[in-house]
Amino acid sequence: MDWTNEAIDRLRAFWAEGLSTAEIGRRMGISKNAVVGKAHRLQLPARPSPIRRDAPAARPATAGRRPTLPPLHVAAAPAPAVPAPPRREAPVAAAPRPVLAPPAVVRPFPRASARSCCWPIGEPGTEGFRFCTAEAMAPKPYCAEHAALAYVRVKDRREDAA
């Protein structure tokens, strides 16, 4: 915004009336922040806060302040280091090792071809898990039926939500 002399005079008048910065901005057709910035640059008198405060006696004395820690006391001279007593190694009893299950055999799940549908059927890791073997659509990894489930239009989702 170009601050003309007329605009500055209007700002000063609204400021003197005690209008809020938001109201001054609305009346002048500018943002509240533009009003605040120009008032600061013009060094207009500070405004009282619009936030209502309770009486000062009603507030606790520690409100708004960070708790303080007691002062640190530093010793005049560091104490001499006392060597630690030598460690005695306790005899190690042969503890039984836990029996671990053999690692699961990782087998690639067979697909009919590189162009077959990648839709998973069943729970991975179970015996009956497999992929759909129907022919996949050209640009997508799924067949027509599974692509309809995987790719939902935003418009369709909004209709379902209503």
C-alpha positions in Angstrom: 0.0 0.0 0.0 1.1 3.5 -0.7 0.8 5.5 2.5 -0.4 8.9 1.3 -0.6 11.9 3.7 -4.4 11.5 3.6 -4.2 7.8 4.6 -1.8 8.6 7.4 -4.1 11.3 8.7 -7.1 8.8 8.6 -4.9 6.2 10.5 -4.0 8.8 13.2 -7.7 9.8 13.5 -8.9 6.2 13.9 -6.1 5.5 16.3 -7.0 8.5 18.4 -10.7 7.3 18.5 -9.4 4.1 20.1 -10.6 1.7 17.3 -8.9 -1.7 17.1 -6.3 -2.3 14.5 -8.6 -4.8 12.8 -11.4 -2.2 12.6 -9.0 0.4 11.3 -7.9 -2.0 8.6 -11.5 -2.8 7.6 -12.4 0.9 7.4 -9.3 1.7 5.3 -9.4 -1.5 3.2 -6.0 -2.8 4.3 -4.8 -5.6 6.5 -4.5 -5.4 10.3 -0.8 -6.0 10.0 -0.4 -3.1 7.7 -2.0 -0.9 10.3 0.1 -2.3 13.1 3.3 -1.8 11.1 2.5 1.8 10.1 1.5 2.7 13.6 4.8 1.4 14.9 6.8 3.3 12.3 4.8 6.5 13.1 5.5 5.8 16.8 1.8 6.2 17.7 1.1 5.8 21.4 0.8 2.2 22.7 -2.7 0.8 23.1 -3.9 -1.0 26.2 -4.3 -4.7 25.7 -7.8 -5.8 24.7 -7.4 -8.9 26.9 -9.1 -8.4 30.2 -7.0 -9.2 33.2 -8.0 -10.1 36.7 -7.0 -7.9 39.5 -3.2 -8.3 40.3 -3.9 -9.5 43.8 -6.0 -12.4 42.6 -3.2 -13.9 40.6 -0.6 -16.1 42.2 2.9 -14.6 42.7 4.5 -17.2 40.4 2.1 -16.8 37.5 3.9 -16.1 34.2 7.4 -16.8 35.6 9.5 -19.8 35.1 10.5 -21.8 38.2 14.0 -21.1 39.3 16.6 -23.7 40.3 18.7 -23.2 43.4 22.1 -21.7 42.7 25.0 -24.1 42.0 27.7 -24.3 44.5 31.1 -25.1 43.1 33.7 -26.6 45.3 37.0 -24.7 45.7 39.2 -27.6 44.7 38.2 -30.9 43.0 38.4 -33.9 45.3 41.2 -36.4 44.4 40.0 -39.3 42.4 39.7 -42.5 44.3 40.5 -45.6 42.3 37.7 -48.1 42.1 38.3 -51.4 43.7 39.2 -54.1 41.3 36.3 -56.0 39.9 36.0 -59.6 40.7 34.7 -61.7 38.0 31.9 -64.0 39.2 32.1 -67.5 37.9 29.8 -67.8 34.9 27.4 -70.7 35.1 26.5 -72.2 31.8 22.9 -70.9 31.5 20.7 -72.8 29.2 20.2 -71.1 25.9 16.7 -70.5 24.8 15.5 -72.7 21.9 14.8 -70.5 19.0 12.4 -71.5 16.2 14.0 -72.0 12.9 13.6 -69.0 10.6 10.5 -69.1 8.4 11.2 -70.0 4.9 10.6 -67.0 2.7 9.1 -68.1 -0.5 8.1 -65.7 -3.3 4.4 -65.8 -3.9 3.8 -67.0 -7.4 2.1 -64.8 -9.9 0.8 -66.2 -13.1 2.8 -63.7 -15.2 4.3 -60.3 -15.0 1.0 -58.9 -16.3 -1.2 -60.7 -13.8 -3.1 -58.9 -11.1 -1.2 -58.1 -7.9 -4.2 -58.1 -5.6 -3.5 -60.1 -2.5 -6.0 -62.8 -1.5 -5.8 -64.2 2.1 -3.5 -63.4 5.0 0.2 -63.1 4.2 2.2 -65.8 6.0 -0.6 -68.3 5.9 -0.8 -71.4 3.7 -3.7 -70.1 1.5 -2.2 -66.7 0.7 -2.0 -66.0 -3.0 -2.4 -63.2 -5.6 -5.3 -62.8 -8.0 -4.2 -64.3 -11.4 -6.6 -62.4 -13.7 -5.1 -60.3 -16.5 -4.0 -56.9 -15.2 -5.2 -53.7 -16.9 -2.5 -52.1 -19.1 -1.2 -49.2 -17.0 -2.2 -50.6 -13.6 -1.1 -53.6 -11.5 -4.6 -54.9 -10.9 -7.4 -56.5 -12.9 -10.5 -54.4 -13.7 -12.4 -55.8 -10.6 -9.6 -55.0 -8.1 -8.7 -51.7 -9.8 -12.3 -50.6 -9.1 -11.7 -51.3 -5.4 -8.2 -49.8 -5.3 -8.7 -46.6 -7.2 -11.7 -44.7 -5.9 -12.5 -41.3 -7.3 -12.6 -38.4 -4.8 -16.1 -37.5 -6.1 -17.3 -41.0 -5.3 -15.9 -40.8 -1.8 -17.8 -37.6 -1.1 -21.1 -39.2 -2.3 -20.5 -42.1 0.1 -19.9 -39.8 3.0 -23.3 -38.1 2.6 
